[in-house]
Amino acid sequence: MAYNVAVVGATGAVGREMLQTLFERKFPVKNIYALASKSSIGKEVSYGDDKVLKVKSVDDFNFENVDIALFSAGSNIAKKFGPVAGNKGCIVIDNSSCFRMDDEVPLIVPEVNPEAINNYNKKNIIANPNCSTIQLVVALKPIHKKFEISRVVVSTYQAVSGAGKPAMDELFNQTKGVFVHDQATPEQFTKKIAFNVIPHIDIFMDDGFTKEEWKMNVETKKILDPTINLVAHCVRVPVFIGHSEAVFVECKKDIDERQVRNLLRDANGITVVDHRADEGYVTPVEVAGEDDVYISRIRKDPSVKNGIAFWCVGDNLRKGAALNTVQIAELLASKKLKGASL
């Protein structure tokens, strides 16, 4: 069975990655459509090694003959066109924050809660979690299953690609400008990002946390377990691709470091690289273009009764966005959930 697929936001960094990921994973595509705003009509994007797609306007597109639409165009576009596509019988997998906390929309990481996909048909919309949440819950799932996590403390070190291509351009231009004494004014970020770190991602909330930090908390509860208490501190760093996280986990049951290491090694979507020596850990440079979540620096946390600490790195454009979206589409296809078409 092959499917008609649309990618909304096809000219953006994640949209392009979605197209590439669909091709690389040999998703059974019958027809594929690249959609974006009217200003992008006629632009060309690649699908695989040889095929070039002409971008069409999402405003004028009829989703009636599309089986699955992958959205990566922001919350405003998702809010406007997601329900339109869903009402036409198209299943929407949205990468924005628009529908994540909607009780009638499943929020899915296939390695963690694939069973939640059975509730997709209330609105024909499935939400893709925040990039930093995805790699975290992939790592937490096997630990929670065995030792019952009660609390998580996480500090993130997030690449600029999480804020889109203009943010990547800003890092590039600012870095280059340092060497020619060019004092560029920040546009995509609140402060200079080159040779700096910014402890601020998304808007500030009344309690002092940012919305990015709030997302990690509520999304982890929805995906994994509502009883888990989580606190996050999210930081933007001058890295192009690859989110990193320092994770501290407290469990209800007695935890064993050796068992944790073995559980993570055996888990789907995880690669453990953990040697207590120079270079015995993974950094964002190594994970760019990789599908797995990489875990290093696993050790017992002696500051709490049943604690474990580790370092978690993932390609935010792939597993943090495009790959997870395509994996959800694969899960849909495997379940044949749409009558004759799916």
N, C-alpha and C positions, 0 to 999 in steps of 0.2 A: 504494500500500500504506500502510495506517495501522496504528499500533501501540498496544498497551496499555502505559501508562507509569506508574510509581509514583515519587514523590519522598519519600524518607525523611529526616525532619528538616525537614519543610515549614514549620514555624513559626519556624525560625531565619532569620537574615539571609541566609545563602547559599541555604537552601532556598527562601525567597521569591523570591530572585533567579533561581534555576533555573526556577521556574514562569513568571516573567515572560519569561525568555530563551527558553524553549520556545515561548511564545506569539508573541513578537516575531519569531522566526526561522521561524515557521510550520512547526515540526516536525510531521510527519504523525501526529497523536494521534487514536486512536480513542476510548479511555477513559483518563482520568487520575485518579490516586488520590493524595491528600495524606495522608502517614503521619507519626506522631510517637509520643511516649510516651503511656502511658495518661492521664497528667495533662492532656494536650492534647485528649482526645476531645471532639468537639463544637465546638471552636474553628473559626473560619472563616479561610480564606486566599484571596487573589484569584488567579485565573487569567485573564490578559488584562484587558480593559476592563470586561467585564460579568459574567463567570462567577465565582461564589463556591463554593469547595469546603469541605465539612465534613471536618474532620480525623478520620482513623480511627487506631486503635492498631496499631502495627507488631507488637506481641506476638501479636495474634490474626489477622493478615492472612495470606491464602493467596496466595503468589507464583506459583502454578501457571499462572494465566491472564495473567500479566504478561510482556511481551516484554523490557522494559528497566526497570531500577530505578536511579534516581540517588540515591545515598546522601550525605547531608551531616549526619550526626548524631554524629560522633565515632568514635574507634577502638573503643570498647567495644561500641557498637551494631553497627558494621560487622563486628567479629569474631564477634558472636553471630548476626546475621541475614544477613550477606553469603553465607556458605556455604549457609545454608538456602535462600535465594533461588536461588543458583546451581545447587543440586542439583535444584530444581524446573524447571530449564530457562530461568530468567530470567537475562538478562545484567546483571550488576551493574557500575555505574560508580561507584567509591567515591572520595569527596573527602578522606577521612581518611588518616593515615599508616599505617594498619593493614597494607595489603598492598603498599606501594610497593616494598619491597626483596625481596619474594617472587620467586624466580627463575621461578616458573610463572605470574606475573601481569604482563602488559605494563604499562609506565608510559609514558603517551602524552601528547604535545603534538602535535596534528594537523599543524601547520606544520613540525614538526621530524622526527618519526619515525612517520609514519602506517603504515608497513609493519609495525610491531610489533604492530598490532591482529590480525594473522593468527594470533597465538598465544593469543588470548583464551579458546579453548574448553577449555584444560586444567582450568580451574576455573570458567569462565563469569564471571570477575571481571576488570575492568580498573581500574587505579589512576590517579587524577588526581594529578599532582605537587603539591608545596608551592607556594603562591602566588608566593613570591619566586623559586623556581626556574623557574616557567613563563615569566615575562616575561624572565628572564635568558637562557634557552636559545633563545627566539624571536629575541632579538637576536644571540646568538652563532652560530647556525646558518649564516647566509650568510658570516660572517667565517671560520668554521672550514672551510667547504667550499672557500674560495678560498685561505686563507693557513695553514691547519693550526695551530690554537691549541695551545700547549703549557702555558700557565699563565694563570689568572684570579685576580685579587684584587678582591673586591667588598665594599663596605660598604653595608648596606641601612638604609633609613629607613622603617620599616613602620607603617602606619596601625593604629589601635586596633581597627578593624572586623575585622582578622585574628584577633582574640581573641573575636569574637562581640558580640552586642547588649549584654550586661551591661557589657562593656568600653567600648562607645560611651557607654552611660549614665553610666559612671563619669567619663569625660572631660567630658561635658556638665555633670554635677553639680559636679565639682571646679572647673571653669572658672567656673561661675556662683557657686560658693561663695567664690571669691577676692574677689569684689566685695562680698560681705556678711560677710566675715571669718569664714567657716565653715571650721573645720579638719577636713575630712572624712578619715576613716581609709581608706587604700588597701585595697581588697578584691580586685579583679581583677588588680592589678599589685603588684609588690613594693615600689614606691615611688610617690609622687605622680606622676601623669602630666600633669596640667595645667601648662602653662608649664615643662615639663621634658622631658628625654629619658632613656630607661632602656636601658643597654647590656646587655640581658638578655631573651631571648625563648626560651621553653621551658626545660627543666631543664638544669642543668650536668652535664657529663660529666667523667670522670676526668682527661682531658687539659687541662681548663680551657675548652674550647669548649662552647657550648650545643648542644642537640640541633637547634635550628633551623639553626645553622651547619653541623653535620654533615650534615643533610638536603640542604642546597644542594650540598655536595660529592658525596655518593654518588648523589644523583638526577641531577645533571649528567652524571656518568660513565655511568650506566645509560641515560639518554636520548640523549646526544650522542656520547660517546667515553670509554671507560675510561682512556685515556692522558692525559686532561686533568687537570692538577693545579690544584686550586681551594682557595682559602682565603677564608673569609667572616667578617665581623664584623656581627652583626645588632642593630639598635637600634630600640626602639619610640619613636615620636614622637607629639606631640599633634595628630594629623591624623585626621579621621574616616574618610576613604576615599582610597585611593591609596598604593601602595608606590613608593618611589623607591630607586634604586640608583646608586652611583658605581662604575663598572666600569673596571678596568685589565686589558688583555689583552696577552699576549705570544705571538707566533707563531713558527713554524719558518721560514716563508718571508718574504722581504722584503715589507713591508706598505706600502701606499700610501693615504694619507688620502682622496684624491679617490675612489679605487676603493671604499673602505669606505663612504663616504657614498652613492655610487651603488648599491652592493649593498644597503644597508639601505633605500634609497628604493624599490628594485624588489621587495623581499621581501614576501611575504604576511603580513598581520597587523602591519605596522610602518608608522608615520608618522614621518617625520623633520621636526623643526622646529628648525633649527639656524642661527641668525643671530647673528653676533658683535656684538651690540648689546643695549641694554637691552630686556628683555622678549622676547629672541630665543630663548627656551628654554621648556620646558613644566614645569609644577609640578603637584602632585596635584589642586589645585583645578580645573584645566582638564580632567583626564582622567576625573573622576567621571562614570559613565554611558557612557563610551566603550569600544569593543571592542578597539581597536588598542593595541599597545605603542608608546609614544612615545619617540623618541631625540633627544637634544640634546647640545650641548657636545662634538662629535666633534673630537678633535685627536690629533696624534702624541704619544706618550709618549717623551720624550728620555732617560729614565732606563734604558731597556733597548734592545736592538738592534732588535727588530721589535715595537714596542709601539704600542698605540692606547688611548685613553681616551674614555669617553663617559658621559652621564647617561641613565638609563633609568627611565621612569615608566609605571605601569599601574594600572587600576582592579582592586584585588585581589578584589573581590566578583564581577567579571565575568570578564575574561580569567584572573585568578588563581584562579577557582573555578567559578562557574556557567557561564560561556560555554565554557570549555575542556571541561567535562563534557558540555554539549549538543553541542559540535562532535564529541566522540568518538561520541556517539549518532548524529549525522548520518553520520559515517564508517561506522559499523555498518550503518545503513540503506542507504547507497549501495552497500555491498558485498553486501547481502542475505545475511548470513552465517548465518542460522538456518533453513535449510530453507524451508518454506512461509511461515514468519512473517517471517523477516529475509532 
